[in-house]
Amino acid sequence: MQAWRVHENGEPNRVMRLEETEPPTPGDGQVLLKVRAANVNFPDALLCRGHYQVRPPLPFTPGVEICGETEDGRRVIAGPALPYGGFAEYAVADAAALLPAPDTLDDAEAAALHIGYQTGWFALHRRARLEAGETLLVHAAAGGVGSAAVQLGKAAGARVIGVVGGAEKAAVARELGCDVVVDRRTEDVIAAVKEATGGRGADVIYDPVGGEAYAQSAKVVAFEGRIVVVGFASGTIPSPALNHALVKNYAILGLHWGLYLTRNPRLVRHCHEQLTELAARGAIRPLVSERVPLGGAAAAVQRVADGVTTGRVVVMPSLEDGTAA
């Protein structure tokens, strides 16, 4: 089979190599899956760089989220068991963690439903307890993680403010349903959010960016607001001033979704049931901006790492090289 493998750490377009290799052999409690679609996530770039909290042995195949097919023909969503990730024709996954792919989503959309939407659901509902009528601010609202949070916020009845970088991403955020869109490249984010909320600020802030975005969040969070920290795509991990949280009376909440896979897997399955229901009634639908062939995986991971994509980029092994849909 063909598989992208990383033999040394570095930038994805430099260290990912497409090779011929034997299909992986499942271990105890694992299954072999034919990869129908593999969604590109920012952690794939971090894995290539050696900066992720999980460091699989070299060489490994990145690709942490797929829609796959079991040997008996079931279409499933899975997080592959590294080092045999999803940017390949076949991957392995834990049998107990397989989730049914919703019939209402195609392979690329189903591959993109898992990590980003689960993270958004747990962040907004489990951690922040977002309520209908509240104001939700989403940083990087046109990206893969942000776009999921926007849709989930709207489905929950929130007023959504999306912060983006650039006119193209602003247009995407509006199409996603953001009530207010702030372009950080041309607008003062703090002033724009305060104006949009009548000076009150946002009740819940969803931050996958860190760095300057977090500093802005602390200045626009409402009384009894909640800032949910889900990642640091900017590359800068902020050091919050806890005295500021005290005097402004807001909460800083961390969300590491992967912990639920071991600490409370039943909640992960419950979340998937909720997401499947939302997808069935059209309240959410992963924004797939690109479908690329297997040969384009390294370039796709690099584009996601560089922050130049919108929505989700999905690798489709069934597509012929040079083809995009």
Secondary structure, DSSP 8 states (H G I E B T S, - for coil): -EEEEESS-S-HHHHEEEEE-------TTEEEEEEEEEE--HHHHHHHHT-SS----SSBB----EEEE-TT--EEEE---TTB-SSBSEEEEEGGG-EE--TTS-HHHHHTSSHHHHHHHIIIIIIS---TT-EEEEETTTSHHHHHHHHHHHHTT-EEEEEESSHHHHHHHHHHT-SEEEETTTS-HHHHHHHHTTTS-EEEEEESS-THHHHHHHHHEEEEEEEEE---TTS------HHHHHHHT-EEEE--THHHHHH-HHHHHHHHHHHHHHHHTTS----EEEEEEGGGHHHHHHHHHTT---SEEEEETTS-TT---
